[in-house]
Amino acid sequence: MSVKLTTRQVGDVTVIDATGRITLGEGASTFRDMIRDLATKGNKKLLVNLGDVSYIDSSGIGEMVSGFTTVTNHGGQLKLLSLSKRVKDLLQITKLYTVFEVFDDEASAVRSFA
Amino acid sequence: MAERRMLLDSTLDSVEVAEKAVLQAAEDIGFGEDELHQLGMAVRESMVNAVVHGNRYNARKKVHVSIAQAPDRLTIVIADEGDGFELTDIPDPLADENLLRQSGRGLLLMRAFVDEFQVRRGEPTGTEVRMVKYLAKAS
């Protein structure tokens, strides 16, 4: 299954709930299109919930980094929520823990944007 | 040692085919769930490199996959028919100035998820990646 993305608002934070796999092809491009669309429409506080993402490959990681850069360049912030151990391991291996703010708890993540 | 060889088209479907074959072979000799995930990722990254960067989706070029089972290890060789590359030309994805690059992490992940990892120029052309994962070290 490729990735499925839905958005919801929590105050002024846009939460993107992702489900499935973010891999080369449809999954990664779906993710890229969603982040770019939100950033260009002026959403400056994006929280990507990866709690139901079962698999991310290097292309998926690349799209997350690209999304981070896109949102930052639009004056916004992109943070990550509810990473599985495997996704946390990927961020450790790639040193991207030094780039992304990561939260286990949604309320804390939302408050961090204030 | 049982060995399976496959000649695959330069398509993303072949990535799935190779990953599935490796996971089946790994499961047969007793790798656990976490190790299967790691092997699957390493094979996926290598296959994507072969199809996308090596053969550049060229329908006339193939990806050669070999999966060798031994009681204590699985050896996977993935070779493309592309122009090849020099490892020294690949920017270090862990360098601070490269952390925000969109691509270039595939080799890093392959190395992280197997016990032995070698890249060499293929004969007469292309790139050959050899990966070994040991059962004893994995469990």
gemmi code that builds the backbone of each chain (N, CA, C; Angstrom):
import gemmi

chains = {
    "A": [
        ("MET", (0.846, -1.195, 0.000), (0.000, 0.000, 0.000), (0.880, 1.244, 0.000)),
        ("SER", (0.562, 2.186, -0.885), (1.274, 3.451, -0.900), (0.786, 4.295, 0.270)),
        ("VAL", (1.328, 5.500, 0.376), (0.952, 6.311, 1.525), (-0.402, 6.990, 1.307)),
        ("LYS", (-1.158, 7.119, 2.395), (-2.414, 7.880, 2.369), (-2.239, 9.039, 3.349)),
        ("LEU", (-2.564, 10.238, 2.886), (-2.368, 11.418, 3.722), (-3.692, 12.130, 3.949)),
        ("THR", (-3.977, 12.493, 5.192), (-5.150, 13.316, 5.494), (-4.688, 14.455, 6.400)),
        ("THR", (-5.384, 15.576, 6.295), (-4.990, 16.716, 7.133), (-6.117, 17.104, 8.063)),
        ("ARG", (-5.743, 17.671, 9.192), (-6.715, 18.220, 10.146), (-6.051, 19.396, 10.846)),
        ("GLN", (-6.872, 20.296, 11.349), (-6.359, 21.476, 12.051), (-6.464, 21.276, 13.548)),
        ("VAL", (-5.423, 21.564, 14.250), (-5.447, 21.632, 15.716), (-4.983, 23.043, 16.054)),
        ("GLY", (-5.947, 23.952, 16.296), (-5.593, 25.360, 16.429), (-5.038, 25.843, 15.097)),
        ("ASP", (-3.863, 26.466, 15.141), (-3.272, 26.934, 13.881), (-2.217, 25.954, 13.335)),
        ("VAL", (-2.191, 24.766, 13.922), (-1.246, 23.750, 13.445), (-1.970, 22.789, 12.493)),
        ("THR", (-1.375, 22.566, 11.331), (-1.918, 21.584, 10.392), (-1.233, 20.247, 10.644)),
        ("VAL", (-2.054, 19.268, 11.066), (-1.513, 17.927, 11.315), (-1.763, 17.078, 10.070)),
        ("ILE", (-0.702, 16.467, 9.568), (-0.809, 15.566, 8.412), (-0.669, 14.143, 8.928)),
        ("ASP", (-1.770, 13.389, 8.881), (-1.730, 11.993, 9.323), (-1.369, 11.122, 8.135)),
        ("ALA", (-0.246, 10.416, 8.235), (0.228, 9.556, 7.144), (0.020, 8.091, 7.522)),
        ("THR", (-0.422, 7.308, 6.534), (-0.630, 5.874, 6.735), (-0.029, 5.128, 5.549)),
        ("GLY", (0.711, 4.049, 5.815), (1.235, 3.230, 4.718), (2.737, 3.341, 4.543)),
        ("ARG", (3.185, 3.365, 3.293), (4.615, 3.353, 2.973), (4.999, 4.607, 2.195)),
        ("ILE", (6.099, 5.228, 2.606), (6.618, 6.380, 1.858), (7.891, 5.910, 1.159)),
        ("THR", (7.734, 5.479, -0.077), (8.858, 4.912, -0.837), (8.896, 5.523, -2.233)),
        ("LEU", (9.995, 5.244, -2.943), (10.161, 5.776, -4.298), (8.917, 5.497, -5.135)),
        ("GLY", (8.472, 6.512, -5.870), (7.280, 6.340, -6.700), (6.119, 7.120, -6.118)),
        ("GLU", (4.974, 6.489, -6.121), (3.747, 7.187, -5.754), (3.776, 7.701, -4.312)),
        ("GLY", (4.281, 6.885, -3.411), (4.281, 7.262, -1.995), (5.054, 8.542, -1.752)),
        ("ALA", (6.275, 8.598, -2.275), (7.125, 9.766, -2.050), (6.562, 10.994, -2.756)),
        ("SER", (6.025, 10.822, -3.972), (5.518, 11.990, -4.704), (4.229, 12.524, -4.078)),
        ("THR", (3.409, 11.630, -3.541), (2.196, 12.069, -2.839), (2.560, 12.943, -1.651)),
        ("PHE", (3.567, 12.495, -0.911), (4.023, 13.244, 0.251), (4.562, 14.615, -0.168)),
        ("ARG", (5.385, 14.626, -1.216), (5.986, 15.878, -1.705), (4.907, 16.865, -2.136)),
        ("ASP", (3.927, 16.386, -2.905), (2.874, 17.264, -3.413), (2.064, 17.875, -2.271)),
        ("MET", (1.767, 17.057, -1.276), (0.969, 17.540, -0.144), (1.706, 18.647, 0.620)),
        ("ILE", (2.986, 18.423, 0.911), (3.753, 19.416, 1.683), (3.887, 20.715, 0.883)),
        ("ARG", (4.196, 20.599, -0.399), (4.359, 21.803, -1.227), (3.058, 22.587, -1.322)),
        ("ASP", (1.962, 21.843, -1.470), (0.651, 22.483, -1.577), (0.333, 23.256, -0.291)),
        ("LEU", (0.553, 22.620, 0.841), (0.258, 23.282, 2.118), (1.167, 24.497, 2.327)),
        ("ALA", (2.446, 24.338, 1.983), (3.392, 25.440, 2.204), (3.051, 26.636, 1.331)),
        ("THR", (2.714, 26.376, 0.066), (2.433, 27.492, -0.837), (1.096, 28.159, -0.514)),
        ("LYS", (0.207, 27.448, 0.184), (-1.068, 28.051, 0.582), (-0.954, 28.797, 1.908)),
        ("GLY", (0.269, 28.865, 2.438), (0.488, 29.689, 3.621), (0.421, 28.968, 4.947)),
        ("ASN", (0.316, 27.642, 4.922), (0.342, 26.899, 6.187), (1.775, 26.890, 6.720)),
        ("LYS", (1.972, 27.495, 7.875), (3.346, 27.665, 8.378), (3.685, 26.738, 9.529)),
        ("LYS", (2.694, 26.035, 10.046), (2.954, 25.134, 11.175), (2.471, 23.743, 10.787)),
        ("LEU", (3.396, 22.911, 10.337), (3.032, 21.569, 9.851), (3.596, 20.504, 10.778)),
        ("LEU", (2.731, 19.586, 11.179), (3.136, 18.471, 12.031), (2.797, 17.171, 11.292)),
        ("VAL", (3.820, 16.422, 10.944), (3.612, 15.183, 10.181), (3.559, 14.010, 11.155)),
        ("ASN", (2.391, 13.379, 11.229), (2.181, 12.237, 12.126), (2.517, 10.949, 11.374)),
        ("LEU", (3.635, 10.328, 11.762), (4.100, 9.111, 11.069), (3.751, 7.841, 11.851)),
        ("GLY", (2.825, 7.960, 12.796), (2.491, 6.830, 13.664), (2.029, 5.593, 12.923)),
        ("ASP", (1.365, 5.764, 11.796), (0.871, 4.614, 11.035), (1.663, 4.381, 9.751)),
        ("VAL", (2.876, 4.898, 9.713), (3.747, 4.644, 8.550), (4.620, 3.422, 8.852)),
        ("SER", (4.464, 2.406, 8.024), (5.138, 1.136, 8.290), (6.527, 1.069, 7.686)),
        ("TYR", (6.811, 1.926, 6.716), (8.060, 1.769, 5.974), (8.410, 3.078, 5.283)),
        ("ILE", (9.661, 3.489, 5.421), (10.168, 4.647, 4.675), (11.515, 4.250, 4.080)),
        ("ASP", (11.722, 4.491, 2.798), (13.034, 4.215, 2.204), (13.805, 5.531, 2.040)),
        ("SER", (14.954, 5.471, 1.388), (15.783, 6.682, 1.290), (15.092, 7.763, 0.466)),
        ("SER", (14.247, 7.354, -0.496), (13.488, 8.357, -1.259), (12.472, 9.054, -0.357)),
        ("GLY", (11.826, 8.271, 0.492), (10.877, 8.851, 1.446), (11.564, 9.805, 2.402)),
        ("ILE", (12.737, 9.406, 2.882), (13.514, 10.290, 3.759), (13.862, 11.569, 3.000)),
        ("GLY", (14.253, 11.409, 1.743), (14.592, 12.566, 0.915), (13.422, 13.519, 0.779)),
        ("GLU", (12.223, 12.976, 0.627), (11.042, 13.836, 0.500), (10.735, 14.547, 1.817)),
        ("MET", (11.004, 13.888, 2.934), (10.792, 14.556, 4.224), (11.762, 15.722, 4.372)),
        ("VAL", (13.014, 15.501, 3.966), (14.011, 16.576, 4.037), (13.626, 17.708, 3.093)),
        ("SER", (13.194, 17.336, 1.882), (12.779, 18.336, 0.907), (11.588, 19.138, 1.435)),
        ("GLY", (10.654, 18.441, 2.061), (9.490, 19.111, 2.655), (9.912, 20.073, 3.747)),
        ("PHE", (10.843, 19.645, 4.567), (11.367, 20.501, 5.636), (11.939, 21.781, 5.042)),
        ("THR", (12.732, 21.626, 3.974), (13.368, 22.785, 3.341), (12.317, 23.701, 2.711)),
        ("THR", (11.332, 23.098, 2.041), (10.275, 23.891, 1.397), (9.519, 24.733, 2.430)),
        ("VAL", (9.118, 24.084, 3.514), (8.340, 24.790, 4.544), (9.196, 25.878, 5.198)),
        ("THR", (10.441, 25.552, 5.493), (11.346, 26.528, 6.107), (11.537, 27.740, 5.189)),
        ("ASN", (11.690, 27.467, 3.888), (11.882, 28.565, 2.928), (10.642, 29.447, 2.802)),
        ("HIS", (9.481, 28.900, 3.164), (8.249, 29.702, 3.170), (8.015, 30.348, 4.538)),
        ("GLY", (9.012, 30.282, 5.401), (8.891, 30.927, 6.709), (8.157, 30.094, 7.729)),
        ("GLY", (7.990, 28.806, 7.470), (7.250, 27.950, 8.393), (8.123, 26.922, 9.077)),
        ("GLN", (7.443, 26.001, 9.791), (8.141, 24.937, 10.495), (7.479, 23.601, 10.186)),
        ("LEU", (8.282, 22.559, 10.032), (7.758, 21.201, 9.843), (8.377, 20.314, 10.917)),
        ("LYS", (7.509, 19.664, 11.686), (7.976, 18.795, 12.774), (7.357, 17.410, 12.603)),
        ("LEU", (7.938, 16.433, 13.287), (7.502, 15.045, 13.143), (6.916, 14.517, 14.447)),
        ("LEU", (5.902, 13.644, 14.283), (5.190, 13.088, 15.445), (5.100, 11.568, 15.339)),
        ("SER", (5.226, 10.884, 16.480), (4.944, 9.448, 16.618), (5.725, 8.563, 15.654)),
        ("LEU", (7.035, 8.632, 15.763), (7.864, 7.795, 14.906), (7.969, 6.385, 15.486)),
        ("SER", (7.881, 5.380, 14.618), (8.131, 4.004, 15.048), (9.628, 3.853, 15.340)),
        ("LYS", (9.977, 2.763, 16.021), (11.399, 2.544, 16.323), (12.216, 2.480, 15.026)),
        ("ARG", (11.647, 1.849, 14.003), (12.398, 1.704, 12.752), (12.645, 3.053, 12.081)),
        ("VAL", (11.638, 3.928, 12.139), (11.830, 5.254, 11.538), (12.805, 6.078, 12.384)),
        ("LYS", (12.708, 5.927, 13.716), (13.685, 6.618, 14.579), (15.101, 6.144, 14.256)),
        ("ASP", (15.242, 4.832, 14.053), (16.564, 4.289, 13.698), (17.080, 4.928, 12.409)),
        ("LEU", (16.187, 5.087, 11.424), (16.601, 5.703, 10.153), (17.102, 7.132, 10.378)),
        ("LEU", (16.397, 7.872, 11.235), (16.821, 9.255, 11.492), (18.156, 9.284, 12.225)),
        ("GLN", (18.389, 8.266, 13.086), (19.693, 8.187, 13.765), (20.800, 7.896, 12.766)),
        ("ILE", (20.576, 6.886, 11.916), (21.604, 6.467, 10.948), (21.958, 7.631, 10.022)),
        ("THR", (20.953, 8.386, 9.612), (21.167, 9.468, 8.638), (21.487, 10.818, 9.297)),
        ("LYS", (21.555, 10.824, 10.618), (21.843, 12.043, 11.404), (20.755, 13.103, 11.273)),
        ("LEU", (19.593, 12.697, 10.800), (18.532, 13.691, 10.602), (17.820, 14.039, 11.905)),
        ("TYR", (18.188, 13.328, 12.990), (17.685, 13.737, 14.293), (18.173, 15.142, 14.638)),
        ("THR", (19.274, 15.528, 14.008), (19.812, 16.871, 14.269), (19.070, 17.936, 13.458)),
        ("VAL", (18.231, 17.510, 12.515), (17.493, 18.441, 11.654), (16.042, 18.576, 12.118)),
        ("PHE", (15.394, 17.429, 12.329), (13.960, 17.444, 12.645), (13.711, 17.528, 14.151)),
        ("GLU", (12.670, 18.286, 14.521), (12.143, 18.187, 15.875), (11.144, 17.036, 15.879)),
        ("VAL", (11.313, 16.116, 16.825), (10.495, 14.899, 16.862), (9.764, 14.821, 18.194)),
        ("PHE", (8.475, 14.477, 18.129), (7.661, 14.383, 19.340), (6.933, 13.042, 19.388)),
        ("ASP", (6.743, 12.544, 20.624), (5.951, 11.324, 20.810), (4.502, 11.666, 21.142)),
        ("ASP", (4.285, 12.883, 21.595), (2.970, 13.269, 22.105), (2.442, 14.465, 21.306)),
        ("GLU", (1.218, 14.325, 20.770), (0.685, 15.360, 19.876), (0.480, 16.700, 20.588)),
        ("ALA", (-0.032, 16.649, 21.825), (-0.301, 17.909, 22.537), (1.000, 18.693, 22.733)),
        ("SER", (2.058, 17.984, 23.111), (3.358, 18.657, 23.301), (3.863, 19.219, 21.977)),
        ("ALA", (3.671, 18.445, 20.905), (4.121, 18.903, 19.588), (3.386, 20.182, 19.189)),
        ("VAL", (2.070, 20.189, 19.380), (1.265, 21.371, 19.008), (1.703, 22.585, 19.825)),
        ("ARG", (1.905, 22.376, 21.124), (2.330, 23.491, 21.987), (3.689, 24.050, 21.563)),
        ("SER", (4.536, 23.193, 21.016), (5.899, 23.619, 20.680), (5.923, 24.667, 19.563)),
        ("PHE", (4.826, 24.758, 18.796), (4.778, 25.735, 17.693), (4.483, 27.147, 18.191)),
        ("ALA", (3.984, 27.260, 19.409), (3.523, 28.558, 19.899), (4.660, 29.568, 19.974)),
    ],
    "B": [
        ("MET", (25.589, -24.863, -0.557), (24.981, -23.520, -0.585), (23.991, -23.441, -1.758)),
        ("ALA", (22.751, -23.084, -1.455), (21.746, -22.940, -2.507), (21.824, -21.526, -3.075)),
        ("GLU", (21.762, -21.436, -4.389), (21.852, -20.117, -5.014), (20.736, -19.935, -6.030)),
        ("ARG", (20.146, -18.767, -6.014), (19.117, -18.427, -7.000), (19.590, -17.219, -7.788)),
        ("ARG", (19.487, -17.316, -9.103), (19.879, -16.180, -9.945), (18.665, -15.661, -10.700)),
        ("MET", (18.579, -14.353, -10.804), (17.451, -13.736, -11.516), (17.985, -12.645, -12.457)),
        ("LEU", (17.361, -12.535, -13.604), (17.683, -11.476, -14.558), (16.425, -10.610, -14.670)),
        ("LEU", (16.511, -9.382, -14.173), (15.310, -8.562, -14.030), (15.348, -7.322, -14.918)),
        ("ASP", (14.164, -6.898, -15.337), (14.050, -5.676, -16.143), (14.368, -4.446, -15.294)),
        ("SER", (14.677, -3.361, -15.987), (15.014, -2.113, -15.295), (13.744, -1.329, -14.971)),
        ("THR", (12.932, -1.894, -14.114), (11.675, -1.257, -13.719), (11.543, -1.292, -12.192)),
        ("LEU", (10.665, -0.437, -11.678), (10.458, -0.432, -10.233), (9.758, -1.715, -9.768)),
        ("ASP", (9.027, -2.378, -10.676), (8.431, -3.667, -10.313), (9.514, -4.673, -9.935)),
        ("SER", (10.669, -4.573, -10.592), (11.766, -5.501, -10.294), (12.289, -5.312, -8.870)),
        ("VAL", (12.171, -4.088, -8.356), (12.580, -3.838, -6.973), (11.762, -4.723, -6.037)),
        ("GLU", (10.457, -4.749, -6.280), (9.559, -5.568, -5.448), (9.886, -7.054, -5.606)),
        ("VAL", (10.153, -7.479, -6.848), (10.441, -8.894, -7.122), (11.697, -9.339, -6.366)),
        ("ALA", (12.741, -8.533, -6.447), (14.004, -8.884, -5.785), (13.840, -8.875, -4.270)),
        ("GLU", (13.149, -7.863, -3.765), (12.955, -7.765, -2.312), (12.200, -8.991, -1.803)),
        ("LYS", (11.159, -9.367, -2.527), (10.346, -10.514, -2.111), (11.172, -11.804, -2.123)),
        ("ALA", (11.994, -11.984, -3.161), (12.809, -13.196, -3.273), (13.841, -13.276, -2.147)),
        ("VAL", (14.469, -12.141, -1.835), (15.471, -12.117, -0.766), (14.801, -12.389, 0.583)),
        ("LEU", (13.664, -11.780, 0.818), (12.990, -11.982, 2.101), (12.575, -13.430, 2.281)),
        ("GLN", (12.125, -14.063, 1.192), (11.742, -15.476, 1.275), (12.965, -16.331, 1.604)),
        ("ALA", (14.081, -16.066, 0.917), (15.316, -16.828, 1.165), (15.809, -16.611, 2.594)),
        ("ALA", (15.699, -15.373, 3.069), (16.164, -15.059, 4.427), (15.274, -15.721, 5.480)),
        ("GLU", (13.994, -15.714, 5.221), (13.051, -16.336, 6.150), (13.309, -17.844, 6.224)),
        ("ASP", (13.632, -18.432, 5.082), (13.876, -19.882, 5.023), (15.037, -20.314, 5.911)),
        ("ILE", (16.051, -19.442, 6.057), (17.189, -19.857, 6.880), (17.117, -19.279, 8.290)),
        ("GLY", (15.990, -18.647, 8.623), (15.723, -18.344, 10.029), (15.963, -16.933, 10.505)),
        ("PHE", (16.100, -15.960, 9.615), (16.244, -14.575, 10.079), (14.954, -14.095, 10.743)),
        ("GLY", (15.115, -13.267, 11.767), (13.962, -12.739, 12.496), (13.371, -11.515, 11.830)),
        ("GLU", (12.306, -11.002, 12.422), (11.529, -9.928, 11.800), (12.356, -8.660, 11.563)),
        ("ASP", (13.134, -8.253, 12.572), (13.928, -7.026, 12.424), (14.989, -7.180, 11.342)),
        ("GLU", (15.614, -8.374, 11.303), (16.657, -8.605, 10.306), (16.051, -8.683, 8.898)),
        ("LEU", (14.849, -9.233, 8.823), (14.169, -9.268, 7.524), (13.904, -7.842, 7.034)),
        ("HIS", (13.478, -6.991, 7.945), (13.229, -5.589, 7.586), (14.519, -4.939, 7.077)),
        ("GLN", (15.624, -5.183, 7.786), (16.906, -4.579, 7.385), (17.359, -5.100, 6.020)),
        ("LEU", (17.243, -6.405, 5.834), (17.624, -6.980, 4.539), (16.751, -6.424, 3.416)),
        ("GLY", (15.465, -6.330, 3.691), (14.537, -5.801, 2.698), (14.915, -4.382, 2.299)),
        ("MET", (15.273, -3.565, 3.294), (15.652, -2.175, 2.988), (16.943, -2.129, 2.185)),
        ("ALA", (17.926, -2.949, 2.583), (19.211, -2.945, 1.872), (19.013, -3.358, 0.410)),
        ("VAL", (18.208, -4.388, 0.188), (17.962, -4.854, -1.175), (17.188, -3.810, -1.968)),
        ("ARG", (16.195, -3.220, -1.329), (15.401, -2.183, -2.009), (16.290, -1.027, -2.461)),
        ("GLU", (17.143, -0.560, -1.547), (18.023, 0.570, -1.894), (18.969, 0.200, -3.027)),
        ("SER", (19.510, -1.014, -2.963), (20.444, -1.439, -4.003), (19.743, -1.593, -5.352)),
        ("MET", (18.551, -2.171, -5.329), (17.794, -2.349, -6.570), (17.391, -1.000, -7.167)),
        ("VAL", (16.974, -0.071, -6.319), (16.601, 1.259, -6.831), (17.813, 1.921, -7.475)),
        ("ASN", (18.969, 1.797, -6.838), (20.189, 2.360, -7.434), (20.463, 1.731, -8.801)),
        ("ALA", (20.307, 0.404, -8.878), (20.595, -0.306, -10.132), (19.629, 0.109, -11.237)),
        ("VAL", (18.355, 0.186, -10.914), (17.320, 0.497, -11.915), (17.343, 1.985, -12.298)),
        ("VAL", (17.409, 2.849, -11.278), (17.243, 4.287, -11.517), (18.565, 4.943, -11.924)),
        ("HIS", (19.612, 4.738, -11.120), (20.886, 5.436, -11.374), (21.812, 4.640, -12.296)),
        ("GLY", (21.785, 3.307, -12.192), (22.655, 2.484, -13.024), (22.101, 2.343, -14.431)),
        ("ASN", (21.026, 1.585, -14.548), (20.454, 1.319, -15.881), (19.552, 2.432, -16.390)),
        ("ARG", (19.219, 3.384, -15.530), (18.380, 4.540, -15.904), (17.105, 4.102, -16.634)),
        ("TYR", (16.484, 3.082, -16.108), (15.203, 2.557, -16.642), (15.327, 2.068, -18.088)),
        ("ASN", (16.550, 1.871, -18.583), (16.756, 1.451, -19.975), (16.217, 0.035, -20.175)),
        ("ALA", (15.257, -0.104, -21.096), (14.596, -1.402, -21.302), (15.555, -2.458, -21.850)),
        ("ARG", (16.667, -2.017, -22.439), (17.618, -2.989, -22.994), (18.630, -3.463, -21.947)),
        ("LYS", (18.631, -2.820, -20.796), (19.592, -3.203, -19.753), (18.883, -3.978, -18.639)),
        ("LYS", (19.608, -4.928, -18.088), (19.030, -5.803, -17.065), (19.720, -5.605, -15.713)),
        ("VAL", (19.039, -6.058, -14.683), (19.643, -6.120, -13.350), (19.834, -7.594, -13.008)),
        ("HIS", (21.074, -7.939, -12.641), (21.421, -9.328, -12.321), (21.399, -9.481, -10.802)),
        ("VAL", (20.608, -10.432, -10.336), (20.489, -10.640, -8.885), (20.851, -12.077, -8.555)),
        ("SER", (21.703, -12.238, -7.554), (22.061, -13.568, -7.071), (21.791, -13.613, -5.564)),
        ("ILE", (21.118, -14.668, -5.129), (20.809, -14.834, -3.700), (21.339, -16.201, -3.286)),
        ("ALA", (22.343, -16.207, -2.417), (22.959, -17.473, -2.007), (22.685, -17.721, -0.529)),
        ("GLN", (22.079, -18.870, -0.251), (21.775, -19.244, 1.129), (22.855, -20.169, 1.669)),
        ("ALA", (23.368, -19.881, 2.854), (24.221, -20.803, 3.599), (23.577, -20.944, 4.979)),
        ("PRO", (23.966, -21.959, 5.739), (23.310, -22.154, 7.041), (23.435, -20.942, 7.960)),
        ("ASP", (24.539, -20.189, 7.825), (24.773, -19.077, 8.753), (24.670, -17.704, 8.110)),
        ("ARG", (24.387, -17.651, 6.811), (24.373, -16.319, 6.192), (23.620, -16.296, 4.856)),
        ("LEU", (23.280, -15.088, 4.465), (22.677, -14.864, 3.157), (23.578, -13.893, 2.397)),
        ("THR", (23.925, -14.264, 1.171), (24.773, -13.399, 0.340), (23.959, -12.944, -0.865)),
        ("ILE", (23.920, -11.635, -1.069), (23.135, -11.069, -2.171), (24.069, -10.250, -3.061)),
        ("VAL", (24.021, -10.520, -4.348), (24.801, -9.720, -5.298), (23.822, -9.094, -6.293)),
        ("ILE", (23.909, -7.781, -6.446), (23.026, -7.053, -7.363), (23.915, -6.253, -8.315)),
        ("ALA", (23.788, -6.534, -9.611), (24.654, -5.868, -10.593), (23.808, -5.228, -11.689)),
        ("ASP", (24.191, -4.012, -12.072), (23.495, -3.357, -13.181), (24.400, -3.303, -14.397)),
        ("GLU", (23.875, -2.765, -15.488), (24.637, -2.656, -16.734), (24.847, -1.189, -17.108)),
        ("GLY", (24.903, -0.343, -16.096), (25.060, 1.089, -16.339), (26.509, 1.490, -16.551)),
        ("ASP", (26.775, 2.795, -16.413), (28.119, 3.310, -16.666), (29.053, 3.146, -15.467)),
        ("GLY", (28.493, 2.791, -14.307), (29.317, 2.677, -13.114), (29.590, 4.031, -12.486)),
        ("PHE", (30.146, 4.009, -11.284), (30.456, 5.266, -10.595), (31.605, 5.017, -9.630)),
        ("GLU", (32.220, 6.105, -9.186), (33.286, 6.014, -8.194), (32.699, 6.362, -6.832)),
        ("LEU", (32.979, 5.514, -5.857), (32.459, 5.781, -4.515), (32.910, 7.147, -4.000)),
        ("THR", (34.124, 7.527, -4.412), (34.671, 8.805, -3.929), (33.916, 10.005, -4.504)),
        ("ASP", (33.123, 9.764, -5.555), (32.333, 10.857, -6.135), (31.016, 11.086, -5.395)),
        ("ILE", (30.676, 10.164, -4.491), (29.403, 10.288, -3.767), (29.617, 11.161, -2.531)),
        ("PRO", (28.892, 12.272, -2.420), (29.067, 13.133, -1.246), (28.691, 12.398, 0.045)),
        ("ASP", (29.425, 12.682, 1.112), (29.134, 12.064, 2.410), (27.804, 12.598, 2.928)),
        ("PRO", (26.773, 11.732, 3.031), (25.451, 12.231, 3.444), (25.404, 12.658, 4.905)),
        ("LEU", (26.452, 12.313, 5.677), (26.465, 12.684, 7.092), (27.221, 13.983, 7.349)),
        ("ALA", (27.839, 14.525, 6.312), (28.512, 15.818, 6.482), (27.458, 16.903, 6.686)),
        ("ASP", (27.752, 17.840, 7.569), (26.764, 18.873, 7.905), (26.217, 19.577, 6.657)),
        ("GLU", (27.110, 19.844, 5.698), (26.677, 20.587, 4.514), (25.785, 19.749, 3.590)),
        ("ASN", (25.719, 18.413, 3.836), (24.908, 17.546, 2.970), (23.639, 17.034, 3.638)),
        ("LEU", (23.435, 17.387, 4.902), (22.288, 16.805, 5.637), (20.959, 17.140, 4.982)),
        ("LEU", (20.875, 18.313, 4.343), (19.595, 18.719, 3.748), (19.500, 18.365, 2.265)),
        ("ARG", (20.448, 17.582, 1.775), (20.326, 17.114, 0.379), (19.174, 16.117, 0.298)),
        ("GLN", (18.461, 16.152, -0.832), (17.298, 15.273, -0.951), (17.699, 13.815, -1.161)),
        ("SER", (18.827, 13.587, -1.838), (19.191, 12.205, -2.169), (20.603, 11.891, -1.682)),
        ("GLY", (21.013, 10.643, -1.889), (22.389, 10.268, -1.564), (22.543, 9.451, -0.292)),
        ("ARG", (21.435, 8.912, 0.237), (21.521, 8.155, 1.487), (21.425, 6.644, 1.294)),
        ("GLY", (21.220, 6.199, 0.060), (21.000, 4.774, -0.195), (22.167, 3.895, 0.233)),
        ("LEU", (23.389, 4.277, -0.158), (24.566, 3.480, 0.193), (24.761, 3.437, 1.704)),
        ("LEU", (24.496, 4.562, 2.355), (24.612, 4.626, 3.815), (23.679, 3.613, 4.478)),
        ("LEU", (22.454, 3.547, 3.999), (21.476, 2.620, 4.592), (21.853, 1.169, 4.309)),
        ("MET", (22.325, 0.895, 3.085), (22.755, -0.487, 2.770), (23.844, -0.922, 3.734)),
        ("ARG", (24.855, -0.067, 3.882), (25.976, -0.391, 4.780), (25.491, -0.630, 6.202)),
        ("ALA", (24.510, 0.149, 6.620), (24.041, 0.058, 8.004), (23.295, -1.243, 8.274)),
        ("PHE", (22.691, -1.817, 7.247), (21.762, -2.915, 7.476), (22.305, -4.299, 7.144)),
        ("VAL", (23.551, -4.385, 6.648), (24.145, -5.707, 6.402), (25.495, -5.775, 7.120)),
        ("ASP", (26.051, -6.984, 7.212), (27.316, -7.169, 7.936), (28.526, -6.950, 7.038)),
        ("GLU", (28.402, -7.307, 5.786), (29.484, -7.051, 4.823), (28.890, -6.335, 3.619)),
        ("PHE", (29.621, -5.329, 3.138), (29.108, -4.538, 2.024), (30.272, -4.154, 1.109)),
        ("GLN", (30.163, -4.507, -0.147), (31.219, -4.169, -1.108), (30.583, -3.640, -2.387)),
        ("VAL", (31.211, -2.629, -2.951), (30.792, -2.112, -4.257), (31.996, -2.181, -5.178)),
        ("ARG", (31.807, -2.701, -6.381), (32.917, -2.700, -7.334), (32.370, -2.512, -8.745)),
        ("ARG", (33.269, -2.146, -9.626), (32.874, -2.006, -11.032), (32.564, -3.365, -11.602)),
        ("GLY", (31.488, -3.464, -12.382), (31.128, -4.737, -12.982), (31.958, -5.014, -14.216)),
        ("GLU", (31.878, -6.241, -14.679), (32.573, -6.649, -15.914), (31.539, -6.965, -16.982)),
        ("PRO", (31.568, -6.353, -18.159), (32.515, -5.329, -18.598), (32.120, -3.920, -18.173)),
        ("THR", (30.911, -3.769, -17.667), (30.453, -2.418, -17.303), (29.538, -2.510, -16.096)),
        ("GLY", (29.072, -1.371, -15.638), (28.097, -1.380, -14.559), (28.700, -1.382, -13.170)),
        ("THR", (27.834, -1.613, -12.200), (28.225, -1.630, -10.790), (27.702, -2.904, -10.164)),
        ("GLU", (28.536, -3.522, -9.324), (28.118, -4.733, -8.625), (28.185, -4.481, -7.118)),
        ("VAL", (27.070, -4.746, -6.448), (27.001, -4.593, -4.997), (26.874, -5.985, -4.385)),
        ("ARG", (27.744, -6.280, -3.413), (27.700, -7.580, -2.723), (27.416, -7.316, -1.253)),
        ("MET", (26.384, -7.975, -0.746), (25.985, -7.779, 0.648), (25.859, -9.142, 1.327)),
        ("VAL", (26.362, -9.226, 2.558), (26.252, -10.456, 3.336), (25.648, -10.122, 4.691)),
        ("LYS", (24.682, -10.930, 5.093), (24.149, -10.779, 6.453), (24.239, -12.143, 7.136)),
        ("TYR", (24.819, -12.134, 8.338), (25.035, -13.376, 9.072), (23.889, -13.623, 10.047)),
        ("LEU", (23.482, -14.857, 10.102), (22.395, -15.248, 10.996), (22.829, -15.129, 12.458)),
        ("ALA", (24.030, -15.610, 12.772), (24.484, -15.617, 14.154), (24.590, -14.198, 14.697)),
        ("LYS", (25.137, -13.293, 13.880), (25.275, -11.910, 14.320), (23.920, -11.230, 14.413)),
        ("ALA", (23.007, -11.707, 13.591), (21.713, -11.021, 13.507), (20.800, -11.378, 14.663)),
        ("SER", (20.966, -12.577, 15.246), (19.982, -13.007, 16.250), (20.486, -12.785, 17.656)),
    ],
}
model = gemmi.Model(1)
for chain_id, residues in chains.items():
    chain = gemmi.Chain(chain_id)
    for i, (resn, *xyz) in enumerate(residues, 1):
        res = gemmi.Residue()
        res.name, res.seqid = resn, gemmi.SeqId(i, " ")
        for name, pos in zip(("N", "CA", "C"), xyz):
            atom = gemmi.Atom()
            atom.name, atom.element = name, gemmi.Element(name[0])
            atom.pos, atom.b_iso = gemmi.Position(*pos), 0.0
            res.add_atom(atom)
        chain.add_residue(res)
    model.add_chain(chain)
structure = gemmi.Structure()
structure.add_model(model)
structure.setup_entities()
